[in-house]
Each structure stands twice: as C-alpha cells, then as structure tokens.
Amino acid sequence: MSLARKCSAAAVLFGLALALLLLPQQSISSATNLAPQSADDQEVPAFHNQAPAGALPATMSPDTFGDPVVQNAYTVASRVKKVLYQEPCYCHCDRSQGHGSLLDCFVSKHGAGCQICVREDLYSYEQTRKGKTPAQIREGITRGEWQSVDISKYQAPLPATTK
C-alpha cells in the first residue's frame, strides 16, 4: 500500500473516531442517576392511554437473568403487562430504543440493565396490588414516586402464586 493510501486511510479512521466522540452518547441507566422526574421537568415519555384490544407480547423469561431483583422485575412484569403497556418509562428509552411504553423494556433485555425501568416496574406492580388504576399509577410515575421503591424486598425470589 502506498504512503498516500496509508495516510488517507489513517485520516478516515481518525475522522470516524472523532465523529463517534462528538456524537451524543446513549445513556446507560443506573441507580446513581435516578434524578427526580416530573411533567414539569420534561416531556412525558411514550405510553398508551388504554389497555390493548389484542394480546400483548411475552416478557422475557426471568430465568434468563442471574440477579434476583432483575428476575423478580421480569416476573412481575409478566403479571402486569396490561398496566406496563399504559405506563411511560423515564429512562427515555422511547427516544433511544424506540419503545412505546414501559412494557417494551421487559419484552427485551433492556429492563435488566436499567434501574429506572426496574423501579418503575416494581412500583407499577405494587400500586396494582393496592388497587390503583393504570392512570393513577402513571400519575405517580410522572411525579417520581417510583424512586421510593424498596428494592431490598425483591432480593429473594417471589412466590410463584403471587398475583
């Protein structure tokens, strides 16, 4: 390869590397970036106003994951799919992943790596068990109430019959 071609190839590679550095990075959610969210702070992420007419996709199997909290998050997600379908996700995966609601996080592996998704899911489950409607749960999520979920309760596997 001639010196001119090597220099050109190096310049192209440098340009691509520089472009990658300057592009906005997709956020990776973690417990450390749980900032209060409200409708006043930013636009509410994507959700559906009502339960779907047809069947919803299956959530991923909890057995896919090793972490007990994540396993429990996927377990409860499968139990409240219609509720999660009607909830926004404040990690804004609607923008970064094209998700249409919180349910999409648990149909994929996305929820396993995102503490915001896990906490919103567990919050939705707990509120459903208290008799709250999806609209009431959505209001709580929008107010940031999902941040108060005690994840330590989910360190042990949930009973198979818990609804």
Secondary structure, 3 states (H helix, E strand, C coil): CCHHHHHHHHHHHHHHHHHHHHCCCCCCCCHHHCCCCCCCCCCCCCCCCCCCCCCCCCCCCHHHCCCHHHHHHHHHHHHCHHHHCCCCCCCCHHHHCCCCCCHHHHHCCHHHHCHHHHHHHHHHHHHHHCCCCHHHHHHHHHCCHHHHCCHHHHCCCCCCCCC
